[in-house]
């Protein structure tokens, strides 16, 4: 009975991690991004390309899978078999958990937006389309905060 507790905890963590995907559109802000100062640059779209944005690579899924796999694997065999089974189960569980998380967070349709700024330089931002529509020649705002950028129509 004691071995089922880590297994249930790992499965719960894995299921919770599947719901952690966030939208990457220009109109969606994380809680940390709210009320943060941001720099705004004005420019014109010179290129709009459709791209695919991959799902999360699965840190939480990998950890949850490793715990679950180790818990299940350690029930195999006897003596040293418990240890070997736990180690192998942990490795297999980590790989499976990461793959499950990546599948759960899915692949999103995105846009690669090339913005020509007033000084002549260009910047490329990849984001999901969200509710905004974009076209070549459109005046836009490039909004930058730290290492994150987004493009919004003027």
C-alpha positions in Angstrom: 0.0 0.0 0.0 2.9 2.4 0.8 4.2 2.0 -2.8 1.0 3.4 -4.3 1.3 6.8 -2.6 4.4 8.0 -4.8 2.7 6.5 -7.8 -0.5 8.5 -7.2 1.4 11.7 -6.5 3.4 11.2 -9.7 0.3 10.6 -11.8 -1.4 13.7 -10.3 1.7 15.9 -11.1 1.7 14.5 -14.6 -1.9 15.3 -15.2 -1.6 18.8 -13.7 1.4 19.5 -15.9 -0.7 18.8 -19.0 -2.8 21.8 -18.2 0.1 24.2 -17.8 0.4 25.2 -21.5 0.1 28.9 -22.0 -1.0 30.9 -25.1 1.8 32.6 -26.9 -0.2 35.3 -28.8 0.6 39.0 -28.8 -2.5 39.8 -26.8 -1.9 37.4 -23.9 0.2 38.3 -20.9 1.5 36.1 -18.1 0.8 37.1 -14.6 4.5 38.3 -14.3 4.1 40.4 -17.4 1.2 42.4 -16.1 2.2 45.9 -14.9 5.8 45.4 -16.1 7.5 48.2 -17.9 7.9 47.5 -21.6 9.7 49.2 -24.5 7.6 50.0 -27.6 9.1 50.3 -31.1 7.0 51.3 -34.1 7.5 49.6 -37.5 6.0 47.9 -40.5 5.5 44.2 -41.2 7.6 43.1 -44.2 6.9 39.4 -44.0 4.3 37.2 -42.4 4.9 33.4 -42.4 2.9 30.6 -40.9 5.0 28.3 -38.6 4.4 25.5 -36.1 5.3 26.0 -32.4 6.1 22.8 -30.6 4.7 21.7 -27.2 6.6 21.9 -24.0 9.6 19.5 -23.7 8.3 18.1 -20.4 10.3 18.9 -17.3 7.3 18.3 -15.0 6.2 15.3 -17.1 9.7 13.8 -16.9 9.9 14.2 -13.2 6.4 12.8 -12.6 7.1 9.9 -15.0 10.4 9.2 -13.3 8.8 9.0 -9.8 5.9 6.8 -11.2 8.3 4.6 -13.1 10.6 4.1 -10.1 7.7 3.3 -7.9 6.4 0.7 -10.3 9.8 -0.6 -11.2 10.8 -1.1 -7.6 8.0 -3.6 -7.1 9.6 -5.9 -9.7 11.9 -8.8 -8.7 13.4 -9.5 -5.3 16.5 -8.4 -3.4 18.6 -6.3 -5.8 15.9 -6.6 -8.4 14.0 -3.9 -6.5 16.8 -1.5 -7.0 17.5 -2.3 -10.6 13.8 -2.3 -11.4 13.4 1.1 -9.7 16.3 2.6 -11.6 15.1 1.2 -15.0 11.5 2.2 -14.2 12.6 5.7 -13.3 14.5 6.1 -16.6 11.6 4.7 -18.7 9.1 6.7 -16.7 11.0 10.0 -17.3 11.1 9.4 -21.0 7.5 8.5 -21.2 6.4 11.4 -18.9 8.2 13.9 -21.0 6.7 12.5 -24.2 3.2 12.6 -22.6 3.6 16.2 -21.5 4.8 17.3 -25.0 1.9 15.5 -26.6 -0.6 17.1 -24.1 0.7 20.6 -24.7 0.5 20.0 -28.4 1.8 21.8 -31.4 0.3 25.3 -32.1 -0.1 27.2 -35.3 2.0 30.3 -35.2 3.3 33.3 -37.2 6.8 34.4 -37.9 6.5 38.2 -38.1 9.3 40.3 -39.6 9.1 43.9 -38.5 11.1 46.7 -40.2 11.7 49.5 -37.6 12.0 53.2 -38.3 15.9 53.0 -38.0 15.9 50.4 -40.9 16.7 47.4 -38.7 14.6 44.3 -38.7 13.3 42.1 -35.9 11.6 38.7 -36.2 9.1 37.6 -33.6 7.4 34.2 -33.5 4.0 34.1 -31.7 0.6 32.4 -32.0 -1.9 34.3 -34.1 -4.4 34.9 -31.4 -7.2 37.3 -32.2 -4.9 39.7 -34.1 -4.6 39.5 -37.9 -1.5 40.5 -39.7 -0.5 41.4 -43.3 2.5 42.7 -45.1 2.7 46.5 -45.0 0.7 46.8 -41.8 1.9 49.3 -39.2 2.7 47.5 -35.9 4.1 47.9 -32.4 7.0 45.7 -31.3 6.7 45.4 -27.6 9.8 44.2 -25.7 10.1 43.3 -22.1 13.4 41.6 -21.1 13.9 38.6 -23.4 10.2 38.5 -24.4 8.8 40.3 -27.5 5.4 40.5 -29.0 3.9 42.2 -32.1 0.5 44.0 -32.0 -1.3 46.0 -34.7 -1.2 49.8 -34.4 
